[in-house]
Amino acid sequence: MQASIDVVDLKKTYPRRGREPVRAVDGLSFTVKPGSIFGLLGPNGAGKTTTLRILTTLARPTGGTARVGGFDVARDPLRVRERIAVVIQESAAELFLTVRDNLTTFARFHGLRGEEIGRRADRVIAQLGLDAEVGRKVMDLSGGFRRRVQVAKVFMVETPVVFLDEFSTGMDPLLKRSVMGLLRESARGGRTIVLTTQILHEAEELCDDILIVNRGKEVARGDLHTLKLLASGVYEVAITFDRLPDGIEAELAARNPIRLRISGTTVEAAIKEPESRILALVSDLSRRAQVLRVEIGGASLEDVFVQLMDGENGGGQP
């Protein structure tokens, strides 16, 4: 089966006067299978958006090759554009058109004709909660609603590949959940979806395959189970008390947690320690205040991500 996306030794550098060029993408290689949801993750400035710009023909690579839908992004950009739908950070809807006109115009650009355009627009407007805004010009909408219009476009057409850069920006939790369901349904139908997000639990819920990058290079690659093995020995502990024990924040901070959050009387921590010490910690805390709820689990994608970035920056857990 031909890969939907095939990237080999991809490079993108930006010259700087009197200084070394910036290596935004530095030798990335990966493939993406048809019908999968592929997550491209990394910190700010890692090269994610530049990679997406190359794959969507908005930027030319400095070196290497990238093929989308079987076509080279540099040599056959028009053939690539026929096969993709794109929502990236700097992309904008047509500001002077209404919400409905944005959707119908986009559909016509992709070859749709006749009554089918109206039927699809009605369905997508309802799915994305745009009913009340349908007759307004996009320039008059908030940033969150503009994002909805941009995301709505990808469900107006049936391009085999979709690129989404921070798709959930400005969405409330209910709408985000609905869009995630639509993305899963599209993938089950054979569509390939490539997304970037800073909200790692979105990637954890959605992605079949994940590539983590930093400074333009691969840091880790695999499905969720494979990546979680990189953080073996990390436990997530969540405890809700009737009242917070005195000094608990300082006590947990002294254990060098990967992550520590305290909200009200709930403490959440990701700690890299042997299981016996985790159980002893929970037992000790339960003697100092009444425990209303306790959960202990393995590492999350966020824990893996933090550990990997900490290692990249020269840190590490004891």
C-alpha positions as CSV (number, residue, x, y, z in Angstrom):
1,M,0.0,0.0,0.0
2,Q,1.4,3.4,-1.0
3,A,2.0,5.8,1.8
4,S,-0.2,8.9,1.9
5,I,2.9,10.9,2.9
6,D,6.5,10.0,2.4
7,V,9.2,12.3,3.7
8,V,12.9,11.5,3.2
9,D,15.7,13.6,4.8
10,L,13.7,16.8,4.7
11,K,15.5,20.0,5.4
12,K,14.6,23.7,5.5
13,T,17.0,26.4,6.4
14,Y,16.5,30.1,6.6
15,P,19.5,32.4,6.0
16,R,20.4,35.1,8.5
17,R,22.7,38.0,7.6
18,G,26.0,37.6,9.3
19,R,24.9,34.6,11.3
20,E,24.5,30.8,10.9
21,P,21.3,29.8,9.0
22,V,18.3,28.6,11.1
23,R,17.7,24.9,10.6
24,A,14.0,24.8,11.0
25,V,13.8,21.2,9.6
26,D,16.9,19.2,9.9
27,G,16.8,15.8,8.2
28,L,13.3,14.5,9.0
29,S,12.2,11.2,7.5
30,F,8.8,9.6,8.1
31,T,5.8,7.9,6.3
32,V,2.1,8.2,7.1
33,K,-0.3,5.4,6.2
34,P,-3.6,6.0,4.5
35,G,-6.5,6.2,7.0
36,S,-4.4,7.1,10.0
37,I,-4.3,10.1,12.3
38,F,-0.7,11.2,12.6
39,G,0.4,13.6,15.3
40,L,3.4,15.9,14.7
41,L,4.3,17.1,18.2
42,G,7.0,19.3,19.7
43,P,7.6,22.5,21.7
44,N,7.3,25.9,20.1
45,G,9.9,26.4,17.5
46,A,10.5,22.7,17.0
47,G,9.8,22.8,13.2
48,K,6.2,21.5,13.2
49,T,4.6,24.3,11.3
50,T,7.5,24.6,8.9
51,T,7.1,20.9,8.1
52,L,3.4,21.4,7.5
53,R,4.1,24.4,5.3
54,I,6.4,22.2,3.1
55,L,3.9,19.4,2.9
56,T,1.1,21.7,1.9
57,T,3.3,23.4,-0.8
58,L,3.4,26.8,1.1
59,A,7.2,26.5,1.5
60,R,9.9,24.8,-0.6
61,P,12.3,22.4,1.0
62,T,16.0,23.3,1.1
63,G,16.9,19.6,0.8
64,G,15.4,16.1,0.8
65,T,12.0,15.0,-0.7
66,A,8.4,15.0,0.4
67,R,5.6,13.3,-1.4
68,V,1.9,13.7,-0.6
69,G,-0.7,11.5,-2.3
70,G,2.1,10.1,-4.5
71,F,3.2,13.5,-5.8
72,D,6.4,15.5,-5.0
73,V,5.5,18.7,-3.2
74,A,8.2,20.7,-5.0
75,R,7.8,19.3,-8.5
76,D,4.0,18.8,-8.6
77,P,2.5,21.3,-6.2
78,L,-0.8,21.6,-8.0
79,R,-1.4,17.9,-8.0
80,V,-0.6,17.9,-4.2
81,R,-3.1,20.8,-3.6
82,E,-5.8,18.9,-5.4
83,R,-5.5,16.1,-2.8
84,I,-5.3,18.1,0.5
85,A,-7.4,20.3,2.8
86,V,-5.5,22.5,5.1
87,V,-6.0,24.5,8.4
88,I,-2.8,26.1,9.5
89,Q,-2.1,28.8,12.1
90,E,-1.7,31.7,9.7
91,S,-4.4,30.6,7.3
92,A,-7.5,32.8,7.1
93,A,-11.0,32.3,5.9
94,E,-12.2,34.8,3.2
95,L,-12.9,37.7,5.5
96,F,-15.3,39.6,3.2
97,L,-17.5,36.5,2.6
98,T,-20.2,35.2,4.9
99,V,-19.7,31.9,6.7
100,R,-21.9,30.0,4.2
101,D,-20.2,31.6,1.2
102,N,-16.8,30.6,2.6
103,L,-17.9,27.0,2.7
104,T,-19.6,26.9,-0.7
105,T,-16.8,28.7,-2.4
106,F,-14.2,26.3,-1.0
107,A,-16.3,23.4,-2.2
108,R,-16.5,24.8,-5.7
109,F,-12.7,25.3,-5.7
110,H,-12.5,21.5,-5.1
111,G,-14.8,20.6,-7.9
112,L,-18.1,20.2,-6.2
113,R,-21.2,21.3,-8.2
114,G,-25.0,21.6,-7.8
115,E,-27.3,20.9,-4.9
116,E,-24.7,18.7,-3.1
117,I,-22.8,21.9,-2.1
118,G,-25.8,23.2,-0.2
119,R,-26.5,19.9,1.5
120,R,-22.9,19.6,2.7
121,A,-22.9,23.2,3.9
122,D,-26.1,22.7,5.9
123,R,-24.6,19.6,7.5
124,V,-21.2,21.1,8.3
125,I,-22.8,24.3,9.7
126,A,-24.8,22.3,12.1
127,Q,-21.9,20.1,13.1
128,L,-19.6,23.0,13.8
129,G,-22.2,25.1,15.7
130,L,-22.2,27.9,13.1
131,D,-26.0,28.2,12.6
132,A,-26.3,31.6,14.4
133,E,-23.3,33.1,12.4
134,V,-24.1,31.7,9.0
135,G,-25.0,35.0,7.4
136,R,-22.3,37.1,9.0
137,K,-19.1,38.1,7.3
138,V,-16.1,36.2,8.7
139,M,-14.3,39.6,9.4
140,D,-17.0,40.3,12.0
141,L,-16.5,37.0,13.9
142,S,-14.4,36.3,16.9
143,G,-11.1,34.4,16.5
144,G,-12.7,31.3,17.8
145,F,-15.5,31.4,15.3
146,R,-13.1,32.1,12.5
147,R,-11.3,29.0,13.5
148,R,-14.5,27.0,13.3
149,V,-15.1,28.2,9.7
150,Q,-11.5,27.1,8.8
151,V,-12.0,23.7,10.3
152,A,-15.5,23.4,8.7
153,K,-14.0,23.7,5.3
154,V,-12.2,20.4,5.6
155,F,-15.5,18.6,6.1
156,M,-17.0,20.2,3.0
157,V,-14.7,18.2,0.7
158,E,-13.4,14.6,0.5
159,T,-9.7,15.2,-0.1
160,P,-7.7,12.1,0.9
161,V,-5.3,14.1,3.1
162,V,-6.0,16.8,5.8
163,F,-3.5,18.9,7.6
164,L,-4.6,20.6,10.9
165,D,-2.3,22.9,12.8
166,E,-3.8,23.6,16.3
167,F,-7.3,22.8,15.1
168,S,-9.0,23.2,18.5
169,T,-7.9,26.8,19.1
170,G,-10.9,28.8,20.5
171,M,-13.2,25.8,20.7
172,D,-15.2,25.0,23.8
173,P,-14.9,21.4,25.2
174,L,-18.2,20.2,23.7
175,L,-17.4,21.4,20.2
176,K,-13.9,20.1,20.5
177,R,-15.2,16.7,21.4
178,S,-17.6,16.8,18.4
179,V,-14.8,17.7,16.0
180,M,-12.6,15.0,17.3
181,G,-15.4,12.5,16.6
182,L,-15.7,13.8,13.1
183,L,-11.9,13.4,12.6
184,R,-12.0,9.8,13.8
185,E,-14.9,9.1,11.4
186,S,-13.0,10.6,8.5
187,A,-10.0,8.4,9.3
188,R,-12.2,5.3,9.5
189,G,-13.3,6.2,6.0
190,G,-9.7,6.1,4.7
191,R,-8.8,9.7,5.0
192,T,-5.3,10.6,6.3
193,I,-5.2,13.3,9.0
194,V,-2.0,15.0,10.0
195,L,-2.3,17.3,13.1
196,T,-0.1,19.4,15.4
197,T,-1.3,20.4,18.8
198,Q,0.1,21.7,22.1
199,I,-2.8,20.0,23.9
200,L,-1.2,16.6,24.4
201,H,-4.3,14.8,25.7
202,E,-5.9,15.6,22.2
203,A,-3.1,13.7,20.6
204,E,-3.3,10.9,23.1
205,E,-7.0,10.5,22.3
206,L,-6.8,10.9,18.6
207,C,-3.4,9.7,17.1
208,D,-2.6,6.3,15.8
209,D,1.0,7.3,15.2
210,I,3.1,10.1,16.7
211,L,6.3,11.8,15.8
212,I,7.9,14.1,18.4
213,V,10.4,16.6,17.0
214,N,12.7,19.2,18.5
215,R,15.0,21.7,16.8
216,G,13.9,20.2,13.5
217,K,14.9,16.7,14.3
218,E,13.2,13.5,15.3
219,V,13.2,12.8,19.1
220,A,10.8,9.9,19.2
221,R,8.4,8.0,17.0
222,G,5.7,5.4,17.5
223,D,2.2,4.6,18.6
224,L,1.0,5.7,22.0
225,H,2.0,2.4,23.7
226,T,5.5,2.5,22.2
227,L,6.1,6.1,23.4
228,K,4.8,5.3,26.9
229,L,7.4,2.6,27.2
230,L,10.0,5.5,27.0
231,A,8.6,6.7,30.4
232,S,8.6,3.3,32.1
233,G,8.7,3.7,35.9
234,V,6.6,6.9,35.8
235,Y,3.4,6.9,37.8
236,E,0.5,9.3,37.7
237,V,-1.0,9.9,41.1
238,A,-4.2,11.8,41.7
239,I,-5.6,12.2,45.2
240,T,-8.5,14.3,46.4
241,F,-8.6,15.1,50.1
242,D,-11.3,16.7,52.4
243,R,-8.5,19.2,53.1
244,L,-5.0,19.6,51.8
245,P,-2.3,18.2,54.2
246,D,0.1,20.9,55.5
247,G,3.2,21.2,53.4
248,I,2.2,18.7,50.7
249,E,3.2,20.9,47.8
250,A,6.8,21.3,49.1
251,E,7.0,17.7,50.0
252,L,6.0,16.5,46.5
253,A,8.2,19.1,44.8
254,A,11.2,17.7,46.7
255,R,10.6,14.4,44.9
256,N,11.4,16.1,41.5
257,P,8.0,15.3,39.9
258,I,7.7,15.4,36.1
259,R,4.5,17.3,36.7
260,L,2.7,18.6,39.7
261,R,-0.7,20.3,39.8
262,I,-2.8,21.3,42.8
263,S,-6.4,22.4,42.3
264,G,-8.5,22.9,45.3
265,T,-8.1,19.8,47.4
266,T,-7.0,17.6,44.5
267,V,-3.3,16.9,43.9
268,E,-2.0,15.4,40.6
269,A,1.6,14.4,40.2
270,A,3.7,12.4,37.7
271,I,6.6,10.9,39.6
272,K,9.4,8.6,38.4
273,E,10.0,6.3,41.4
274,P,9.6,2.5,42.1
275,E,6.0,1.3,42.6
276,S,6.7,0.5,46.3
277,R,7.7,4.1,47.0
278,I,4.6,5.4,45.2
279,L,2.3,3.2,47.3
280,A,4.2,4.2,50.5
281,L,3.7,7.9,49.6
282,V,-0.1,7.4,49.0
283,S,-0.3,5.5,52.3
284,D,1.5,8.2,54.2
285,L,-0.7,11.0,52.8
286,S,-3.9,9.1,53.6
287,R,-3.0,9.1,57.3
288,R,-2.6,12.9,57.3
289,A,-6.0,13.8,55.8
290,Q,-9.2,12.0,54.7
291,V,-8.9,10.8,51.2
292,L,-12.0,11.1,49.1
293,R,-10.5,9.7,45.9
294,V,-7.2,8.2,44.8
295,E,-6.0,7.0,41.4
296,I,-2.6,5.6,40.4
297,G,-1.8,4.9,36.7
298,G,1.0,4.8,34.2
299,A,2.6,7.6,32.3
300,S,0.6,9.9,30.0
301,L,1.8,11.3,26.7
302,E,2.4,14.6,28.5
303,D,4.8,12.8,30.9
304,V,6.6,11.2,28.0
305,F,6.8,14.6,26.2
306,V,8.2,16.4,29.3
307,Q,10.8,13.7,29.9
308,L,12.0,13.8,26.3
309,M,12.2,17.6,26.2
310,D,14.0,17.6,29.6
311,G,16.5,15.2,28.2
312,E,16.9,17.3,25.0
313,N,17.6,20.3,27.2
314,G,20.2,18.5,29.3
315,G,18.0,17.8,32.3
316,G,16.8,14.5,33.6
317,Q,15.2,12.8,36.5
318,P,17.3,11.5,39.4
